[in-house]
């Protein structure tokens, strides 16, 4: 079994004529020989890649890896640090609910948050995690010397497509900052409150962000950033 990460970069190279589009025909022919199976992992541009080469991808089954369900997110948060002797959860009150809200159930951001949380617990020699602990770790992640760098949020601001017709990363960042600012005191931001300087129309950027599940759209014109940790990071880094 062959596992290939960042397979979507091939799409960008094909669009820049650095790799001939016949590569995908050769790839399909190789798989059809059944010498090996393959798992291909790509970024959010993979659907466009598949649409551009539908025949070549007929031999593959597409599966989007997205946010975890609430139950699975709870398991990922609770089980790794569960008290072994009693099986008791270390989380008290609404701590787990708040952590899921901040990460939207993204396994990537859960791991980042919980890693910092365990470091915090070890420093404080704490046995249990409260709502207040979650807020302290959140503040540490979004501001100060130990705050997260912008590279941590690349998967939200970029689809991984560097071709000339993709949504520029700076446009996505500008719109996301507008949504964060417009929803500072509420859950959703109305489209009319989103102000950003972009090279691509704002509505086109919003459509792409909703499609990639970075934003959630409610009714006809309300938007919110799914990963609240990112929203608060944006507000702290204006």
C-alpha positions as CSV (number, residue, x, y, z in Angstrom):
1,X,0.0,0.0,0.0
2,X,1.5,3.4,-1.1
3,X,0.5,6.5,0.9
4,X,1.2,9.8,-0.7
5,X,0.7,13.1,1.2
6,X,0.2,16.5,-0.5
7,X,-0.9,14.8,-3.8
8,X,-2.8,17.9,-4.7
9,X,0.5,19.8,-5.4
10,X,0.7,17.8,-8.7
11,X,-2.5,19.6,-9.8
12,X,-0.8,23.0,-9.4
13,X,2.3,21.8,-11.3
14,X,0.0,20.5,-14.1
15,X,-1.8,23.8,-14.3
16,X,1.6,25.6,-14.5
17,X,2.7,23.2,-17.3
18,X,5.5,21.9,-15.1
19,X,4.1,18.4,-15.3
20,X,2.3,17.1,-18.5
21,X,-1.4,16.3,-18.0
22,X,-0.6,12.9,-19.4
23,X,0.9,12.1,-16.0
24,X,-2.5,11.3,-14.7
25,X,-3.2,8.8,-17.5
26,X,0.0,7.1,-16.6
27,X,-0.9,7.1,-12.9
28,X,-4.2,5.5,-13.6
29,X,-2.6,2.8,-15.9
30,X,-0.1,2.0,-13.1
31,X,-2.9,1.6,-10.5
32,X,-4.9,-0.6,-12.9
33,X,-1.9,-3.0,-13.0
34,X,-2.8,-3.7,-9.3
35,X,0.8,-3.9,-8.3
36,X,-0.1,-1.8,-5.2
37,X,-3.0,0.1,-3.7
38,X,-2.7,3.8,-2.9
39,X,-4.1,6.4,-0.5
40,X,-3.7,9.9,-1.8
41,X,-4.0,12.8,0.6
42,X,-4.5,16.4,-0.6
43,X,-5.7,19.8,0.4
44,X,-9.0,21.5,-0.3
45,X,-8.2,21.9,-4.0
46,X,-8.6,18.1,-4.5
47,X,-12.3,18.4,-5.7
48,X,-11.1,20.6,-8.5
49,X,-8.3,18.2,-9.3
50,X,-10.8,15.3,-9.5
51,X,-13.2,17.4,-11.6
52,X,-10.4,18.1,-14.1
53,X,-9.4,14.5,-14.4
54,X,-12.7,12.5,-13.8
55,X,-11.7,9.5,-15.9
56,X,-8.3,9.2,-14.3
57,X,-9.8,9.3,-10.8
58,X,-12.4,6.6,-11.6
59,X,-10.2,4.1,-9.9
60,X,-10.3,6.1,-6.6
61,X,-13.0,6.6,-4.0
62,X,-13.1,10.2,-2.7
63,X,-13.5,10.8,1.1
64,X,-13.5,14.2,2.6
65,X,-11.8,14.4,6.0
66,X,-13.6,17.1,7.9
67,X,-14.7,18.0,11.4
68,X,-15.3,15.2,13.9
69,X,-18.8,14.5,15.2
70,X,-19.4,15.8,18.8
71,X,-19.1,12.3,20.2
72,X,-15.8,11.6,18.4
73,X,-14.5,15.0,19.4
74,X,-15.3,14.3,23.0
75,X,-13.4,11.0,22.9
76,X,-10.3,12.7,21.4
77,X,-10.4,15.3,24.1
78,X,-11.2,13.2,27.1
79,X,-9.7,9.7,26.5
80,X,-6.0,10.5,26.2
81,X,-5.8,12.0,29.7
82,X,-8.5,10.0,31.4
83,X,-7.6,9.0,34.9
84,X,-6.5,5.4,34.5
85,X,-7.2,4.1,38.0
86,X,-10.9,5.2,37.9
87,X,-11.7,5.9,34.3
88,X,-12.8,9.3,35.4
89,X,-12.6,12.3,33.0
90,X,-10.3,15.1,34.1
91,X,-12.7,17.7,32.6
92,X,-15.2,19.4,34.8
93,X,-18.2,21.7,34.2
94,X,-18.5,22.9,30.6
95,X,-14.8,22.6,29.8
96,X,-15.2,20.0,27.1
97,X,-18.1,21.8,25.5
98,X,-16.1,25.0,25.4
99,X,-13.1,23.2,23.9
100,X,-15.3,21.8,21.1
101,X,-16.7,25.2,20.5
102,X,-13.2,26.7,20.1
103,X,-12.0,23.9,17.7
104,X,-15.3,23.1,16.0
105,X,-14.3,19.5,16.5
106,X,-11.3,19.8,14.1
107,X,-8.9,17.0,15.2
108,X,-6.0,19.2,14.1
109,X,-7.0,22.1,16.4
110,X,-8.0,19.7,19.2
111,X,-4.5,18.2,19.2
112,X,-2.9,21.7,19.2
113,X,-5.1,22.9,22.0
114,X,-4.8,19.8,24.1
115,X,-1.1,19.7,23.8
116,X,-0.9,23.2,25.2
117,X,-3.5,22.3,27.8
118,X,-1.4,19.3,29.1
119,X,1.7,21.5,29.3
120,X,-0.4,24.0,31.4
121,X,-1.7,21.2,33.7
122,X,1.8,19.9,34.3
123,X,3.1,23.4,35.2
124,X,0.2,24.0,37.6
125,X,0.3,20.3,38.8
126,X,-3.5,20.3,38.2
127,X,-5.5,17.1,38.2
128,X,-8.7,18.4,36.7
129,X,-9.5,20.9,33.9
130,X,-12.1,23.6,34.5
131,X,-13.8,26.2,32.2
132,X,-11.3,28.8,33.6
133,X,-8.4,26.6,32.5
134,X,-9.7,26.4,29.0
135,X,-9.9,30.2,28.8
136,X,-6.4,30.6,30.2
137,X,-5.0,28.2,27.6
138,X,-7.0,29.9,24.9
139,X,-5.5,33.3,25.8
140,X,-2.1,31.8,25.7
141,X,-2.7,30.4,22.2
142,X,-4.0,33.7,20.7
143,X,-1.9,36.3,22.4
144,X,1.5,36.9,24.0
145,X,4.9,35.4,23.4
146,X,3.6,31.9,23.1
147,X,0.7,32.6,20.7
148,X,0.2,30.5,17.6
149,X,1.8,31.7,14.4
150,X,-0.3,32.4,11.3
151,X,1.1,29.2,9.6
152,X,-1.0,27.1,12.0
153,X,-4.1,28.5,10.2
154,X,-2.9,28.0,6.6
155,X,-5.4,25.2,6.0
156,X,-8.2,27.7,6.7
157,X,-6.9,30.6,4.7
158,X,-5.7,28.6,1.7
159,X,-7.1,25.8,-0.3
160,X,-3.6,24.7,-1.3
161,X,-4.1,25.9,-4.9
162,X,-1.4,28.2,-6.1
163,X,-2.7,28.5,-9.7
164,X,-3.5,31.9,-11.1
165,X,-7.3,31.4,-11.0
166,X,-7.5,30.4,-7.3
167,X,-8.7,32.6,-4.5
168,X,-5.6,34.5,-3.3
169,X,-4.7,33.7,0.3
170,X,-4.5,37.5,1.2
171,X,-8.1,37.9,-0.1
172,X,-9.3,35.0,2.1
173,X,-7.5,36.4,5.1
174,X,-9.0,39.9,4.5
175,X,-12.6,38.5,4.3
176,X,-12.1,36.3,7.4
177,X,-10.8,39.3,9.3
178,X,-14.0,41.1,8.2
179,X,-16.2,38.2,9.4
180,X,-14.3,38.1,12.7
181,X,-14.7,41.8,13.3
182,X,-18.4,41.7,12.3
183,X,-19.1,38.9,14.7
184,X,-17.0,40.2,17.6
185,X,-20.0,40.5,19.9
186,X,-22.3,37.9,18.3
187,X,-22.2,34.5,16.8
188,X,-22.9,35.4,13.1
189,X,-21.8,38.3,10.9
190,X,-24.2,39.8,8.4
191,X,-22.9,40.1,4.8
192,X,-23.5,43.8,4.9
193,X,-21.0,44.2,7.8
194,X,-18.2,42.5,5.9
195,X,-15.7,45.1,4.7
196,X,-12.5,44.0,3.0
197,X,-10.1,45.1,0.3
198,X,-9.8,42.1,-2.1
199,X,-8.8,41.5,-5.7
200,X,-11.6,38.9,-6.1
201,X,-15.2,39.9,-5.3
202,X,-16.0,39.3,-1.6
203,X,-19.0,37.2,-2.4
204,X,-16.8,34.8,-4.5
205,X,-14.4,34.5,-1.6
206,X,-17.3,33.9,0.8
207,X,-18.6,31.2,-1.4
208,X,-15.2,29.5,-1.5
209,X,-14.8,29.6,2.3
210,X,-18.3,28.2,2.8
211,X,-17.6,25.4,0.3
212,X,-14.3,24.6,2.1
213,X,-16.2,24.6,5.5
214,X,-14.1,27.4,6.9
215,X,-17.2,29.5,7.2
216,X,-20.8,28.4,8.1
217,X,-23.6,30.2,6.3
218,X,-27.0,30.6,8.0
219,X,-30.1,31.8,6.2
220,X,-29.1,33.9,3.2
221,X,-26.5,36.4,4.5
222,X,-25.2,35.4,7.9
223,X,-21.7,34.0,8.2
224,X,-19.5,32.7,11.1
225,X,-16.0,31.3,11.4
226,X,-16.4,27.6,12.4
227,X,-13.1,27.4,14.4
228,X,-13.7,30.0,17.1
229,X,-10.1,29.8,18.2
230,X,-9.2,31.2,14.8
231,X,-11.7,34.0,15.1
232,X,-10.3,35.0,18.4
233,X,-6.8,34.8,17.1
234,X,-7.7,37.1,14.2
235,X,-9.2,39.6,16.6
236,X,-6.1,39.5,18.8
237,X,-3.8,40.0,15.7
238,X,-5.4,43.0,13.9
